[in-house]
């Protein structure tokens, strides 16, 4: 194909090309840089690509190539136009296509195809044949590299124990399944397996079309790359931030990449962008998620490689603290702090995390106090009332910045920034009297755990906290039997008013089927007597469970809560 290229600018050139021109030229090879994401396609993406290229109607098998419309498979962004090119966008597709060619090559080899034809197909996978000094057409990075080197030559090894769990192996498995599933259809067209494999390869090399975008420099490529996404897997702010960091490292790229991966040992991948946002808020100022990359970008572009390395080290060290804050079961802080962190997590007050991170990092000796403050905020503001939760995002952000700047003055910072927003006792009472528990979730569990610990006279209740076998139970059942209504002297309609009240719920340890939950109080009491949870065990002393008892227990719990989560705090 002639080079009908058009100049978009002085830095970008655009070429429409077939797979024959991308992979079929013996001297050209590609390298995926270390700052790119690893192979991440799963069955959904691989299967979609296979179905797009080889549709069920099998017209691609029947219609002459000259009369077929080419299939466009997106764009590739490469740095350089010589024999060695760097892949900046499109690596997921490029890897998947190369694996598919390897599978087809192996199937043709197994079916007795001539070595001459196999060598011709092999050009699409590597330069120089299969000798020890061969150069793969595509060089991957990180953990993917060794797996790819083995599988691109021996795709049939995908099921071996040491390989089968890797996404590259799983992709090959899907390819074999797809091809084997279509062989019976091919037989209807009097096509042998060998002919079918050959037709698949011909379809790939002749009918796939791409747009190759050539960039002169890495900096130019990144300007373009930041606006592009791989097919099917959009780049997150975390991906872009990682790429920006590693693109600025120069000779320190390998070292910084290792530090970044060490950070990932402590952060759930789904939480990575959130962590980076909380880190930015702690170290700089409030930022929305949509503006996160832009803020990191403006900072990183002014840094030299050593400063970028120091930033990454800071990210790694802060990630360890963040992991302990997000997962108090790690047990890294005091029992008191971990109990508060667990309740903050259950109340779903993530907006406190930048301030908690700042306190853990810059003022650890105040951490017990500050976690209790955040727990009180979680209860009084988020749980007890229906106030706008977004207000505290900026409040906690400001607290994080002030703690970083003045770590010895946490008590004063808290008083100045929070006091005006905390609901007073009467407002909490009013909110809790109106609050209803129909659906049991972790927020209610956090509340009841606090009440139970208070009744037990403990700072934390090891019987309840952290036990996944502890559930919330309605004493007067949500779907009460007639006998339960009769015992409580309530009609069904009136019962609906009292069933969701705070005083009608308790904690239950162990399994409990629906029949047991719906029993009348007189029968449940026998179970409550042996409960290892004190708030539930105390129900054994109640003679009758009716509206008066539910009101009384509700009021008692509300008054207890004001002592457990007081404001102002001493």
C-alpha positions as CSV (number, residue, x, y, z in Angstrom):
1,X,0.0,0.0,0.0
2,X,1.4,3.4,-0.8
3,X,2.1,5.8,2.0
4,X,-0.9,8.0,1.7
5,X,0.0,9.8,4.8
6,X,-1.3,13.1,5.9
7,X,0.5,15.5,8.3
8,X,-1.7,16.5,11.2
9,X,1.0,18.7,12.6
10,X,4.8,18.8,12.8
11,X,4.7,16.0,15.4
12,X,2.0,13.6,14.2
13,X,1.6,11.6,11.0
14,X,-1.3,9.3,10.2
15,X,-1.1,6.1,8.1
16,X,-4.0,3.8,7.1
17,X,-2.5,0.3,7.2
18,X,-3.3,-3.4,7.1
19,X,-2.0,-6.0,9.6
20,X,0.4,-7.0,6.8
21,X,2.0,-3.6,7.1
22,X,1.9,-3.5,10.9
23,X,3.3,-7.0,11.7
24,X,4.2,-8.5,8.3
25,X,7.5,-6.6,7.7
26,X,10.4,-8.7,8.9
27,X,12.6,-5.9,10.1
28,X,10.0,-4.0,12.3
29,X,9.5,-4.8,16.0
30,X,7.5,-3.2,18.8
31,X,8.2,-2.5,22.5
32,X,5.6,-1.8,25.1
33,X,7.2,0.7,27.5
34,X,7.4,0.0,31.2
35,X,4.9,2.7,32.1
36,X,2.1,1.0,30.1
37,X,-0.5,-1.1,31.9
38,X,0.0,-4.8,31.8
39,X,-2.2,-7.1,29.7
40,X,-5.7,-6.8,31.2
41,X,-8.2,-8.2,28.6
42,X,-10.5,-10.9,29.9
43,X,-12.9,-13.2,28.1
44,X,-15.4,-10.4,27.4
45,X,-12.9,-8.3,25.4
46,X,-11.2,-11.2,23.7
47,X,-14.4,-12.9,22.7
48,X,-15.8,-9.6,21.4
49,X,-12.8,-9.1,19.2
50,X,-13.0,-12.6,17.8
51,X,-16.7,-12.2,17.1
52,X,-16.1,-8.9,15.4
53,X,-13.4,-10.2,13.1
54,X,-15.0,-13.6,12.4
55,X,-18.8,-13.0,12.5
56,X,-21.2,-16.0,12.8
57,X,-22.5,-15.7,9.2
58,X,-19.0,-16.8,8.0
59,X,-19.2,-14.5,5.0
60,X,-15.5,-13.9,5.5
61,X,-15.0,-17.6,4.6
62,X,-17.2,-17.4,1.5
63,X,-17.0,-14.0,-0.1
64,X,-14.0,-13.2,-2.3
65,X,-11.6,-10.8,-0.5
66,X,-11.9,-8.2,-3.3
67,X,-15.6,-7.9,-2.7
68,X,-15.4,-7.7,1.1
69,X,-15.5,-4.6,3.1
70,X,-12.4,-4.2,5.3
71,X,-12.9,-4.4,9.1
72,X,-11.5,-1.4,11.0
73,X,-10.0,-2.3,14.4
74,X,-9.0,1.2,15.7
75,X,-5.8,3.1,15.9
76,X,-2.3,2.4,17.2
77,X,-0.1,5.2,18.5
78,X,3.6,4.5,18.1
79,X,6.8,6.5,18.8
80,X,9.2,6.4,15.9
81,X,9.0,5.3,12.3
82,X,12.1,3.1,12.1
83,X,12.6,-0.6,12.8
84,X,12.1,-0.3,16.6
85,X,8.8,1.3,17.6
86,X,7.4,2.1,21.0
87,X,3.7,1.3,21.6
88,X,1.8,4.1,23.3
89,X,-1.8,3.1,22.6
90,X,-3.4,-0.1,21.3
91,X,-1.2,-2.6,23.1
92,X,-4.2,-4.7,24.3
93,X,-5.3,-5.3,20.7
94,X,-1.8,-5.8,19.4
95,X,-1.0,-8.4,22.0
96,X,-4.3,-10.2,21.4
97,X,-3.8,-10.3,17.6
98,X,-0.3,-11.7,18.0
99,X,-1.5,-14.4,20.4
100,X,-4.2,-15.3,17.9
101,X,-1.7,-15.6,15.1
102,X,0.4,-17.9,17.3
103,X,-2.6,-20.1,17.9
104,X,-3.4,-20.3,14.2
105,X,0.3,-21.0,13.5
106,X,0.3,-23.9,16.0
107,X,-3.0,-25.4,14.6
108,X,-1.6,-25.3,11.1
109,X,1.6,-26.9,12.3
110,X,-0.4,-29.7,14.1
111,X,-2.4,-30.3,10.9
112,X,0.6,-30.9,8.7
113,X,1.0,-27.5,7.0
114,X,4.2,-27.2,5.0
115,X,7.2,-25.6,6.8
116,X,7.4,-23.0,4.0
117,X,4.0,-21.6,4.8
118,X,4.7,-21.7,8.5
119,X,7.8,-19.6,8.1
120,X,5.8,-17.1,6.2
121,X,3.2,-16.8,9.0
122,X,6.0,-16.8,11.6
123,X,7.2,-13.4,10.2
124,X,4.1,-11.9,11.9
125,X,5.3,-13.0,15.3
126,X,9.1,-12.5,15.3
127,X,12.1,-11.6,13.2
128,X,14.7,-14.1,12.4
129,X,12.8,-17.4,13.0
130,X,12.8,-19.4,16.2
131,X,16.5,-19.3,16.9
132,X,17.9,-18.3,20.3
133,X,18.9,-14.8,19.1
134,X,15.4,-14.2,17.7
135,X,13.7,-10.8,18.3
136,X,10.0,-11.0,19.1
137,X,7.9,-8.7,17.0
138,X,6.4,-7.5,20.3
139,X,8.3,-7.1,23.6
140,X,6.2,-6.8,26.7
141,X,7.2,-5.5,30.1
142,X,7.0,-6.5,33.8
143,X,5.3,-9.8,34.8
144,X,3.8,-10.2,31.3
145,X,7.2,-10.5,29.6
146,X,8.3,-14.0,30.4
147,X,4.8,-15.4,30.0
148,X,4.5,-13.9,26.6
149,X,7.9,-15.1,25.4
150,X,6.9,-18.7,26.2
151,X,3.3,-18.6,24.9
152,X,4.0,-16.8,21.7
153,X,6.2,-19.8,20.6
154,X,4.3,-22.5,22.4
155,X,0.6,-21.4,22.7
156,X,-0.4,-25.0,23.5
157,X,1.2,-24.6,26.9
158,X,-1.6,-22.3,28.0
159,X,-3.0,-25.0,30.3
160,X,0.2,-25.8,32.1
161,X,0.0,-25.2,35.8
162,X,2.6,-22.5,36.0
163,X,1.0,-20.6,33.1
164,X,-2.8,-21.2,33.2
165,X,-3.8,-18.5,35.6
166,X,-2.2,-15.6,33.6
167,X,-4.6,-13.6,31.5
168,X,-2.4,-14.3,28.4
169,X,-3.0,-18.0,28.9
170,X,-6.7,-17.5,29.5
171,X,-6.9,-15.5,26.3
172,X,-5.3,-18.3,24.3
173,X,-7.7,-20.7,25.9
174,X,-10.7,-18.6,24.7
175,X,-9.1,-18.6,21.2
176,X,-8.8,-22.3,21.0
177,X,-12.4,-22.7,22.3
178,X,-13.7,-20.2,19.7
179,X,-11.9,-21.9,16.8
180,X,-12.9,-25.4,17.9
181,X,-16.5,-24.3,18.3
182,X,-16.6,-23.0,14.7
183,X,-15.0,-26.0,13.0
184,X,-18.3,-27.8,12.8
185,X,-19.8,-24.8,10.9
186,X,-16.8,-24.9,8.5
187,X,-17.6,-28.5,7.6
188,X,-20.9,-27.4,6.3
189,X,-19.0,-25.4,3.7
190,X,-16.8,-28.3,2.8
191,X,-13.9,-26.6,4.4
192,X,-11.3,-28.7,6.1
193,X,-9.7,-27.6,9.5
194,X,-6.5,-26.8,7.7
195,X,-8.3,-24.6,5.1
196,X,-10.3,-23.0,8.0
197,X,-7.1,-22.0,9.9
198,X,-5.5,-20.7,6.7
199,X,-8.7,-18.6,5.9
200,X,-8.6,-17.1,9.4
201,X,-5.0,-16.0,8.9
202,X,-5.8,-14.6,5.5
203,X,-8.7,-12.6,7.0
204,X,-6.4,-11.2,9.6
205,X,-3.6,-10.1,7.3
206,X,-5.6,-8.8,4.4
207,X,-8.9,-7.5,5.8
208,X,-8.1,-5.9,9.1
209,X,-7.5,-2.1,8.9
210,X,-5.9,0.2,11.4
211,X,-4.9,3.8,11.7
212,X,-1.2,4.1,12.6
213,X,-0.4,7.3,14.3
214,X,3.3,8.1,14.3
215,X,4.7,10.5,16.9
216,X,8.1,12.0,16.7
217,X,8.9,12.1,20.4
218,X,7.6,10.6,23.7
219,X,6.5,14.0,24.9
220,X,4.4,14.5,21.7
221,X,3.0,11.0,22.1
222,X,1.9,11.6,25.7
223,X,0.0,14.7,24.7
224,X,-2.0,12.6,22.3
225,X,-2.1,9.5,24.4
226,X,-3.8,11.3,27.3
227,X,-6.9,11.7,25.1
228,X,-7.0,8.2,23.8
229,X,-8.3,4.9,25.4
230,X,-7.7,1.3,24.6
231,X,-10.7,-0.4,23.1
232,X,-13.1,-1.7,25.8
233,X,-11.0,-0.6,28.8
234,X,-11.0,3.1,29.4
235,X,-7.9,4.6,31.1
236,X,-8.5,5.8,34.6
237,X,-6.9,8.8,36.2
238,X,-4.6,6.3,38.0
239,X,-3.4,4.9,34.7
240,X,-2.6,8.3,33.3
241,X,-0.8,9.4,36.5
242,X,1.3,6.3,36.5
243,X,2.2,6.9,32.8
244,X,3.1,10.5,33.5
245,X,5.3,9.6,36.4
246,X,7.2,6.9,34.5
247,X,7.5,9.0,31.4
248,X,9.4,11.6,33.4
249,X,11.9,9.2,35.0
250,X,14.4,8.8,32.2
251,X,17.1,6.4,33.5
252,X,15.3,5.8,36.8
253,X,12.2,4.3,35.1
254,X,12.9,0.7,36.1
255,X,13.5,1.7,39.7
256,X,10.4,3.9,39.9
257,X,8.3,1.3,38.2
258,X,9.4,-1.1,41.0
259,X,8.4,1.4,43.7
260,X,5.0,2.0,42.0
261,X,4.4,-1.8,42.0
262,X,5.3,-2.0,45.7
263,X,2.7,0.6,46.4
264,X,0.1,-1.6,44.6
265,X,0.7,-4.3,47.1
266,X,-1.2,-2.2,49.6
267,X,-4.0,-0.7,47.5
268,X,-7.0,-2.5,46.0
269,X,-6.9,-1.8,42.2
270,X,-10.5,-0.6,42.4
271,X,-9.5,1.9,45.1
272,X,-6.3,3.2,43.5
273,X,-7.8,6.4,41.9
274,X,-9.5,7.2,45.2
275,X,-6.2,6.7,47.1
276,X,-4.4,9.0,44.7
277,X,-7.1,11.6,45.2
278,X,-6.9,11.4,49.0
279,X,-3.1,11.6,48.8
280,X,-3.3,14.8,46.6
281,X,-5.8,16.4,49.0
282,X,-3.5,15.6,52.0
283,X,-0.4,16.9,50.4
284,X,-1.8,19.8,48.4
285,X,-5.5,20.9,48.4
286,X,-9.0,19.7,47.6
287,X,-9.5,18.3,44.2
288,X,-12.4,16.6,42.4
289,X,-11.8,13.2,40.8
290,X,-12.3,14.6,37.3
291,X,-9.5,17.1,37.9
292,X,-7.1,14.7,39.6
293,X,-4.9,13.9,36.6
294,X,-4.7,17.5,35.5
295,X,-3.4,18.5,38.9
296,X,-0.8,15.7,39.1
297,X,0.2,16.4,35.5
298,X,0.9,20.1,36.2
299,X,3.1,19.1,39.2
300,X,5.0,16.2,37.6
301,X,5.9,18.1,34.4
302,X,8.0,20.5,36.6
303,X,9.9,17.7,38.3
304,X,13.3,16.2,37.5
305,X,13.7,12.4,37.6
306,X,15.0,12.4,41.2
307,X,12.0,14.4,42.4
308,X,9.6,12.1,40.5
309,X,11.3,9.2,42.3
310,X,10.8,10.9,45.7
311,X,7.1,11.5,44.9
312,X,6.7,7.8,44.1
313,X,8.4,6.8,47.4
314,X,6.0,9.2,49.2
315,X,3.1,7.5,47.4
316,X,4.3,4.1,48.5
317,X,4.9,5.0,52.1
318,X,1.5,6.8,52.4
319,X,-0.2,3.7,50.8
320,X,0.9,1.6,53.7
321,X,-0.9,4.0,56.1
322,X,-3.9,4.3,53.8
323,X,-4.2,0.5,53.7
324,X,-4.3,0.3,57.5
325,X,-6.9,3.1,57.7
326,X,-9.1,1.5,55.0
327,X,-8.6,-2.0,56.6
328,X,-8.6,-1.6,60.4
329,X,-8.6,-5.4,60.7
330,X,-4.9,-5.2,59.8
331,X,-4.5,-4.1,63.5
332,X,-1.7,-1.7,62.9
333,X,-3.0,1.1,65.1
334,X,-4.2,0.9,68.8
335,X,-7.3,-1.0,69.6
336,X,-9.2,2.2,70.3
337,X,-8.2,3.7,66.9
338,X,-9.0,0.5,65.0
339,X,-12.4,0.3,66.6
340,X,-13.2,3.9,65.5
341,X,-11.8,3.2,62.0
342,X,-14.0,0.2,61.6
343,X,-17.1,2.2,62.5
344,X,-16.1,5.0,60.2
345,X,-15.8,2.4,57.4
346,X,-19.2,1.0,58.2
347,X,-20.7,4.4,58.3
348,X,-19.2,4.8,54.8
349,X,-17.6,8.2,55.6
350,X,-14.8,8.0,53.0
351,X,-14.5,11.8,52.9
352,X,-12.6,11.5,56.3
353,X,-9.7,9.6,54.7
354,X,-7.5,12.4,53.6
355,X,-7.6,13.9,57.1
356,X,-7.1,10.5,58.7
357,X,-4.1,9.9,56.4
358,X,-2.6,13.3,57.3
359,X,-3.0,12.6,61.0
360,X,-1.4,9.1,60.7
361,X,1.5,10.5,58.7
362,X,2.2,13.8,60.4
363,X,0.7,13.6,63.9
364,X,0.5,9.9,64.9
365,X,0.5,10.7,68.6
366,X,-2.9,12.4,68.1
367,X,-4.3,9.6,66.0
368,X,-6.5,8.0,68.7
369,X,-8.1,11.3,69.5
370,X,-8.7,12.2,65.8
371,X,-10.2,8.8,64.9
372,X,-12.7,9.2,67.7
373,X,-13.5,12.7,66.4
374,X,-14.2,11.2,62.9
375,X,-16.3,8.5,64.5
376,X,-18.4,11.1,66.3
377,X,-18.8,13.1,63.1
378,X,-19.8,9.9,61.3
379,X,-22.5,9.1,63.9
380,X,-23.9,12.6,64.6
381,X,-23.7,14.1,61.1
382,X,-23.9,11.2,58.7
383,X,-25.9,8.6,60.6
384,X,-28.3,10.5,62.8
385,X,-29.4,13.3,60.5
386,X,-30.2,13.8,56.8
387,X,-27.7,16.6,56.2
388,X,-25.7,17.0,53.0
389,X,-22.7,14.7,53.2
390,X,-20.8,16.6,50.6
391,X,-20.1,19.5,52.9
392,X,-17.6,17.5,54.9
393,X,-15.5,16.7,51.9
394,X,-14.0,20.2,51.9
395,X,-14.0,20.4,55.7
396,X,-11.9,17.2,56.0
397,X,-9.7,18.4,53.1
398,X,-8.9,21.6,55.0
399,X,-8.3,19.7,58.2
400,X,-5.8,17.5,56.3
401,X,-3.9,20.5,55.0
402,X,-3.8,22.2,58.5
403,X,-2.6,19.0,60.2
404,X,0.2,18.7,57.6
405,X,1.2,22.3,58.2
406,X,0.8,22.3,62.0
407,X,0.8,18.7,63.3
408,X,1.1,19.6,67.0
409,X,-2.2,21.5,67.1
410,X,-4.7,18.8,66.1
411,X,-7.2,19.6,69.0
412,X,-7.4,23.2,68.1
413,X,-7.8,22.5,64.4
414,X,-10.7,20.1,65.1
415,X,-12.5,22.6,67.3
416,X,-12.1,25.4,64.8
417,X,-13.1,23.5,61.7
418,X,-15.8,21.1,62.9
419,X,-17.7,22.6,65.8
420,X,-20.0,24.7,63.7
421,X,-21.3,21.7,61.8
422,X,-21.9,19.0,64.4
423,X,-25.5,18.4,65.3
424,X,-26.3,19.2,68.9
425,X,-27.9,16.6,71.3
426,X,-31.5,17.7,70.7
427,X,-31.0,17.5,66.9
428,X,-29.5,14.0,67.3
429,X,-32.4,12.9,69.5
430,X,-34.9,14.1,67.0
431,X,-33.1,12.4,64.1
432,X,-32.8,9.1,65.8
433,X,-36.5,9.1,66.9
434,X,-37.4,9.4,63.2
435,X,-34.9,7.0,61.9
436,X,-36.1,3.6,60.7
437,X,-34.2,0.3,60.1
438,X,-35.9,-1.8,57.5
439,X,-32.8,-2.9,55.6
440,X,-29.9,-4.2,57.7
441,X,-26.6,-2.9,56.6
442,X,-23.2,-2.0,58.1
443,X,-24.2,1.5,59.2
444,X,-26.8,0.0,61.6
445,X,-24.4,-2.6,62.7
446,X,-21.8,0.1,63.6
447,X,-24.5,1.8,65.7
448,X,-25.5,-1.3,67.5
449,X,-21.9,-2.4,68.1
450,X,-21.3,1.0,69.8
451,X,-24.4,0.5,72.0
452,X,-23.4,-3.0,72.9
453,X,-19.9,-2.0,73.9
454,X,-21.3,0.8,76.1
455,X,-23.6,-1.7,77.9
456,X,-20.7,-4.1,78.3
457,X,-18.6,-1.3,79.7
458,X,-15.8,-2.0,77.2
459,X,-13.9,0.3,74.8
460,X,-14.4,-2.3,72.1
461,X,-16.4,-5.6,72.0
462,X,-14.3,-8.4,70.5
463,X,-17.3,-10.7,70.5
464,X,-19.1,-8.4,68.0
465,X,-16.5,-6.4,66.1
466,X,-15.1,-8.0,63.0
467,X,-17.4,-11.1,63.3
468,X,-19.1,-11.7,60.0
469,X,-21.5,-14.1,61.7
470,X,-23.2,-11.3,63.7
471,X,-26.4,-10.0,62.1
472,X,-29.1,-7.5,62.9
473,X,-32.4,-8.9,64.0
474,X,-35.8,-7.2,64.4
475,X,-37.2,-8.4,67.8
476,X,-40.8,-7.9,66.6
477,X,-40.3,-9.5,63.2
478,X,-40.6,-7.6,59.9
479,X,-43.1,-10.2,58.8
480,X,-44.7,-11.1,62.1
481,X,-46.8,-14.2,62.6
482,X,-50.3,-13.6,64.0
483,X,-49.2,-14.9,67.4
484,X,-46.4,-12.4,67.5
485,X,-48.8,-9.5,66.9
486,X,-51.2,-10.9,69.5
487,X,-48.4,-11.0,72.1
488,X,-47.4,-7.4,71.4
489,X,-51.0,-6.2,71.5
490,X,-50.5,-4.6,68.0
491,X,-52.4,-4.8,64.8
492,X,-50.5,-5.3,61.6
493,X,-50.9,-1.7,60.5
494,X,-49.8,-0.3,63.8
495,X,-46.9,-2.8,64.0
496,X,-45.4,-1.2,60.9
497,X,-44.8,2.0,62.9
498,X,-42.8,0.2,65.6
499,X,-41.0,-2.6,63.7
500,X,-38.2,-0.3,62.2
501,X,-37.6,1.7,65.4
502,X,-34.1,1.7,67.0
503,X,-35.4,0.0,70.1
504,X,-36.7,-3.0,68.1
505,X,-33.4,-4.1,66.7
506,X,-30.6,-6.1,68.2
507,X,-27.5,-8.1,67.3
508,X,-27.7,-11.9,66.7
509,X,-24.7,-14.1,66.5
510,X,-24.8,-17.2,64.4
511,X,-27.1,-18.6,61.6
512,X,-30.8,-18.0,61.8
513,X,-33.4,-19.1,59.3
514,X,-36.5,-17.1,58.4
515,X,-38.8,-19.2,60.5
516,X,-36.8,-18.5,63.6
517,X,-36.6,-14.8,62.9
518,X,-40.4,-14.6,62.7
519,X,-41.1,-16.4,66.0
520,X,-43.0,-14.5,68.7
521,X,-41.0,-12.8,71.5
522,X,-41.9,-15.4,74.1
523,X,-40.1,-18.1,72.0
524,X,-37.2,-15.9,70.9
525,X,-36.5,-15.1,74.5
526,X,-35.2,-18.6,75.1
527,X,-32.6,-18.1,72.3
528,X,-31.7,-14.6,73.7
529,X,-30.9,-16.1,77.1
530,X,-27.8,-17.9,75.7
531,X,-26.6,-15.1,73.4
532,X,-22.9,-14.1,73.8
533,X,-23.9,-10.5,72.9
534,X,-24.9,-8.6,76.1
535,X,-27.5,-6.3,74.5
536,X,-29.4,-9.3,73.2
537,X,-28.9,-11.4,76.4
538,X,-30.4,-8.6,78.5
539,X,-33.7,-9.1,76.6
540,X,-34.3,-12.2,78.7
541,X,-35.4,-10.0,81.6
542,X,-38.2,-8.4,79.5
543,X,-41.6,-9.9,80.2
544,X,-43.6,-8.5,77.3
545,X,-42.5,-7.0,74.0
546,X,-45.0,-4.3,73.1
547,X,-45.1,-0.6,72.0
548,X,-44.2,0.7,75.4
549,X,-41.1,-1.6,75.6
550,X,-40.0,-0.6,72.1
551,X,-40.4,3.2,73.0
552,X,-38.5,2.7,76.3
553,X,-35.6,0.9,74.6
554,X,-35.4,3.4,71.8
555,X,-35.1,6.3,74.3
556,X,-32.5,4.4,76.3
557,X,-30.4,3.7,73.2
558,X,-30.6,7.4,72.1
559,X,-29.4,8.6,75.5
560,X,-26.6,6.0,75.4
561,X,-25.5,7.2,72.0
562,X,-25.1,10.7,73.2
563,X,-22.7,9.5,75.8
564,X,-20.8,7.2,73.4
565,X,-20.5,9.9,70.7
566,X,-20.4,13.2,72.7
567,X,-19.9,16.7,71.4
568,X,-17.9,18.6,72.4
569,X,-15.3,16.0,73.0
570,X,-12.8,16.3,75.9
